[in-house]
């Protein structure tokens, strides 16, 4: 088996802040460059890693505009966080106006809070009418609750021709394979967010990876996916390492990723976050990030 198309890497972007809590655009420009130098294929701005639920609409629009202006790869963005659907339409229209290449819909915003079993399709159809022309996508954001898209919903969206990108967070290779069967031949790409199932999903036809670990070592994901077919045994071994490395996601993210990019990569000026206090990154958490960096460098040397 050979890859029909190079699998894509789409990091879920962080939003750098100054120590006073303002968006740090100088650091953001360096971060864009860092992602691109490490082999990504596109950038996902205004997502949960960007702390969008803690950004004003003005900030979300400005961040998406800035990333689109400075990036040399395609840029997609979400940014609708309100509960009221009328407010969401305003948010989505504002983000679409930034010129991003696709507008990504957060699935848990498309149902009424507390009524997660309702279909998302009535609101999806309204969005398609209200925001014409721009390609659309989905993001199964886990905050404030995870709402997985159903196969029937996915099929209808795929058949519409409007959808191009799905950030899949089901973390279930059997369900991913079912989704890939629905999407096959439609041009609607599934991008897995789960490291453990990353390589298997790509070999089964996923379009690529869009997970938080691209904020730590995208170069290893680039190597693994580039060599998924021509060096399968080595790619499998890299997958084993990446699965264990990804446990750090559970250890005070996104501050630990910002610490990595500030203290080790020298990309950001500060590890400030609005979601959780930076001072909660204990010395032990910092040491874990440092150990991870040494392990990544060792693995790179072996490759």
C-alpha positions in Angstrom: 0.0 0.0 0.0 1.2 3.5 -0.7 0.0 6.9 0.4 -2.1 8.7 -2.2 -1.3 12.1 -0.7 1.1 13.2 2.0 -0.7 13.2 5.3 -1.2 16.7 6.7 -0.2 18.2 10.1 -2.5 20.9 11.4 -1.4 22.1 14.9 -4.1 23.5 17.2 -2.4 26.8 17.8 -1.6 28.3 21.2 -2.3 32.0 21.9 0.8 33.6 23.4 0.2 36.2 26.1 2.4 38.8 27.8 3.0 38.5 31.5 0.1 41.0 31.9 -2.3 38.7 30.0 -2.5 40.6 26.7 -2.2 38.8 23.4 1.5 38.8 22.5 1.6 39.2 18.7 5.4 39.3 18.5 5.5 35.8 20.1 2.6 34.7 17.9 4.6 35.6 14.7 7.5 33.6 16.0 5.2 30.7 16.8 3.8 30.7 13.3 7.4 30.5 11.9 8.3 27.7 14.4 5.3 25.6 13.3 6.2 26.1 9.6 9.9 25.3 10.1 8.9 22.0 11.7 6.9 20.8 8.7 3.3 21.6 9.3 0.8 21.8 6.4 -1.7 24.2 7.9 -2.6 26.1 11.0 -5.8 25.8 13.1 -6.3 29.1 14.9 -9.0 30.1 17.3 -9.5 26.6 18.8 -9.6 25.3 22.4 -5.7 25.3 22.6 -6.0 29.0 21.6 -8.1 29.6 24.7 -11.0 30.9 22.6 -13.5 30.6 25.4 -11.3 33.2 27.3 -10.8 35.5 24.3 -13.2 38.3 23.3 -14.7 38.3 19.8 -12.4 41.2 18.9 -9.4 39.2 20.0 -10.5 36.1 18.2 -11.0 38.0 15.0 -7.6 39.8 15.4 -5.8 36.5 16.1 -7.3 34.8 13.0 -6.5 37.8 10.8 -2.9 38.0 12.1 -2.3 34.3 11.6 -3.7 34.4 8.1 -1.6 37.5 7.2 1.7 36.0 8.4 1.3 32.3 7.6 2.7 30.7 4.5 0.4 27.7 4.8 -3.4 27.5 4.8 -5.2 28.7 7.9 -8.5 27.5 9.3 -10.3 29.0 12.4 -13.2 28.4 14.6 -14.2 31.0 17.2 -17.9 30.7 17.9 -18.3 30.2 21.6 -21.7 31.6 22.6 -24.7 29.6 23.7 -27.2 31.7 21.8 -27.2 30.7 18.1 -27.9 34.2 16.9 -24.6 35.3 18.6 -22.8 32.3 17.1 -23.9 33.4 13.6 -22.4 36.8 14.2 -19.2 35.3 15.5 -18.9 32.9 12.6 -19.5 35.7 10.1 -16.8 37.8 11.7 -14.3 34.9 11.6 -15.1 34.2 8.0 -14.4 37.8 7.2 -10.8 37.4 8.2 -10.0 35.6 5.0 -9.2 32.2 6.6 -9.3 29.2 4.3 -12.0 27.3 6.1 -14.5 28.0 8.9 -14.6 25.3 11.6 -17.8 24.5 13.5 -17.6 23.4 17.1 -20.0 20.5 17.4 -21.0 21.2 21.0 -22.1 24.7 20.1 -24.5 23.2 17.5 -26.9 21.7 20.1 -28.7 23.2 23.0 -26.8 22.8 26.3 -28.2 19.8 28.2 -29.8 18.4 25.0 -26.7 16.8 23.4 -28.7 14.1 21.7 -30.4 16.6 19.4 -29.3 16.6 15.8 -26.8 19.3 14.9 -28.1 19.5 11.3 -30.8 22.2 11.7 -28.1 24.6 12.8 -25.6 23.4 10.3 -28.0 24.0 7.5 -28.6 27.5 8.8 -24.9 28.2 8.9 -24.4 27.0 5.4 -27.0 29.6 4.2 -25.8 32.4 6.5 -22.1 32.0 5.6 -21.9 31.1 2.0 -18.9 30.2 -0.2 -16.2 29.6 2.5 -15.4 25.9 3.0 -16.5 24.5 6.4 -15.3 21.9 8.9 -16.0 20.3 12.2 -14.2 20.3 15.5 -15.3 17.9 18.3 -14.1 20.2 21.0 -14.1 18.5 24.4 -15.0 21.7 26.3 -17.5 22.4 27.8 -18.6 18.9 26.8 -17.8 16.6 23.9 -20.5 16.1 21.2 -19.4 13.5 18.7 -20.9 13.8 15.2 -23.0 10.9 14.1 -22.4 8.9 11.0 -25.7 10.1 9.5 -24.8 13.7 10.2 -21.3 13.2 8.8 -22.8 11.6 5.6 -25.2 14.5 5.0 -22.4 17.1 5.4 -20.0 15.2 3.2 -22.7 15.0 0.4 -23.2 18.8 0.6 -19.8 19.5 -0.9 -19.2 22.3 1.6 -17.1 20.5 4.1 -13.3 20.0 3.9 -11.9 19.4 7.4 -12.8 17.4 10.4 -10.8 17.4 13.7 -11.8 14.0 15.0 -11.6 13.6 18.8 -13.4 10.2 19.2 -10.1 8.4 20.1 -11.7 5.2 18.8 -10.0 3.5 15.8 -13.2 1.5 15.0 -15.3 4.6 14.8 -12.6 6.4 12.9 -12.7 3.6 10.3 -16.5 3.9 10.0 -16.2 7.6 9.5 -13.5 7.1 6.9 -15.8 4.8 5.0 -18.4 7.6 5.0 -16.0 10.2 3.8 -14.2 8.2 1.2 -14.0 9.9 -2.2 -15.8 13.1 -0.9 -12.8 15.5 -0.4 -13.9 15.8 3.2 -10.7 15.1 5.2 -10.6 13.5 8.6 -7.7 14.7 10.8 -7.2 12.6 13.9 -6.5 14.5 17.2 -5.5 11.3 19.1 -1.8 10.3 19.1 -2.4 6.6 20.1 -4.4 6.0 16.9 -2.6 8.4 14.7 -0.5 6.1 12.5 -3.2 3.4 12.1 -5.8 6.1 11.1 -3.5 7.6 8.5 -2.8 4.2 7.0 -6.5 3.6 6.9 -7.1 6.8 4.9 -7.2 9.7 7.4 -6.0 12.9 5.9 -3.6 13.6 8.8 -3.1 14.7 12.4 -4.4 17.7 14.3 -3.5 17.3 17.9 -2.1 19.2 20.8 1.2 17.4 20.7 2.2 19.3 17.6 2.9 22.1 20.1 5.8 20.0 21.5 7.5 18.1 18.7 5.8 18.3 15.3 9.0 17.2 13.6 8.5 13.6 14.9 4.9 13.4 13.6 6.2 14.7 10.3 8.8 11.9 10.2 6.4 9.2 11.2 3.7 10.2 8.7 6.2 10.7 5.9 7.6 7.2 6.4 4.4 5.4 7.3 4.7 3.3 4.2 8.4 3.2 3.1 9.8 2.6 6.6 6.9 0.9 8.4 8.8 -0.7 11.2 10.6 2.5 12.2 7.3 4.4 11.8 5.7 1.9 14.2 8.5 2.4 16.7 8.1 6.2 16.5 4.3 5.7 17.1 5.2 3.7 20.3 7.3 6.6 21.6 4.8 9.3 20.6 2.0 7.5 22.4 4.0 7.6 25.7 5.1 11.1 25.1 1.5 12.2 24.6 0.7 11.4 28.3 2.1 14.9 29.0 -1.1 16.3 27.6 -2.7 15.5 30.9 -0.1 17.4 32.9 -1.2 21.0 33.1 -1.8 21.8 29.4 -1.6 24.4 27.8 0.9 25.9 30.3 3.3 23.1 29.9 3.3 23.5 26.1 3.9 27.3 26.6 6.7 26.5 29.0 8.3 24.2 26.4 8.0 26.9 23.8 9.3 29.7 26.1 12.0 28.0 28.2 13.3 25.4 25.7 12.4 26.5 22.2 12.8 30.2 23.0 9.8 31.0 20.8 7.4 32.6 23.3 8.3 35.3 25.8 6.0 34.0 28.6 4.0 30.9 29.6 1.0 32.9 30.8 -2.4 31.4 30.2 -6.0 32.6 30.8 -7.5 29.1 31.3 -5.3 28.1 34.3 -2.7 30.0 36.3 0.9 29.6 35.0 2.2 29.4 38.5 0.4 26.0 38.8 3.1 24.5 36.6 5.1 23.0 39.4 8.8 22.3 39.4 8.0 18.6 38.8 5.8 19.5 35.8 8.6 21.6 34.4 11.1 18.7 34.9 8.7 16.4 33.0 8.8 18.9 30.0 12.6 18.9 30.2 12.8 15.1 30.3 10.4 14.9 27.3 12.7 17.3 25.4 15.7 15.1 26.0 13.8 12.0 25.0 12.7 13.7 21.8 16.2 14.8 20.9 17.5 11.2 21.5 14.8 9.8 19.2 15.5 12.3 16.5 19.2 11.3 16.6 18.2 7.6 16.1 16.2 8.6 13.0 
